[in-house]
Amino acid sequence: MMEKTYNNRKLETNSTSIVTLTLGILSLLIPFLGLILGIIGVVVYRKARKEMLLTGEGGKGLAISGLICSIVGILTQLLMVLAYVLFSSLTML
């Protein structure tokens, strides 16, 4: 397998993009706290993209996957919170 190079240098994976993917996956798996983790994942994605543009590191696919997981996690968590609030308000009647 050929490794990508940048100015005759082995292309390394940006560690922030790995953090983005981790936060995105956790936002899908952890109820309620996942909403906060998803928002942090989106912010860290932006940081990772800036770092990759400046340093030429790899990890673009990891960062994009993390962003997608974070967005899906945020939407899922919002729906869960909305369902919880609606269900609890209906049972109070």
C-alpha positions, 0 to 999 in steps of 0.5 A, spaced: 500 500 500 502 506 498 503 512 503 501 519 501 506 524 502 507 531 502 513 534 500 517 528 501 514 527 508 510 521 510 503 524 511 501 523 518 494 522 521 491 528 525 490 527 532 484 532 532 481 528 527 481 522 531 478 526 537 472 528 532 471 521 530 471 519 538 466 524 540 461 523 534 461 516 536 460 517 543 454 522 542 450 517 538 451 512 544 451 516 550 444 518 552 443 526 554 450 527 555 451 525 547 448 532 545 453 536 549 459 531 546 456 532 539 456 539 539 463 539 542 465 534 536 463 539 531 467 544 534 473 540 534 472 538 527 473 545 525 479 545 529 482 539 526 480 542 519 484 548 520 490 544 523 490 539 517 490 545 512 496 548 515 500 542 516 498 538 511 496 532 515 491 526 513 485 524 517 480 528 513 476 522 512 476 521 520 474 528 521 468 528 516 466 521 519 466 524 526 462 530 523 457 526 520 456 522 527 456 528 531 450 531 527 446 525 527 448 524 535 445 531 536 439 530 532 438 524 535 439 527 542 434 532 541 429 528 539 430 524 545 429 530 549 423 532 546 420 525 546 422 525 554 419 532 555 412 530 551 411 524 554 412 527 561 408 532 560 402 528 557 403 523 564 402 529 568 395 530 565 
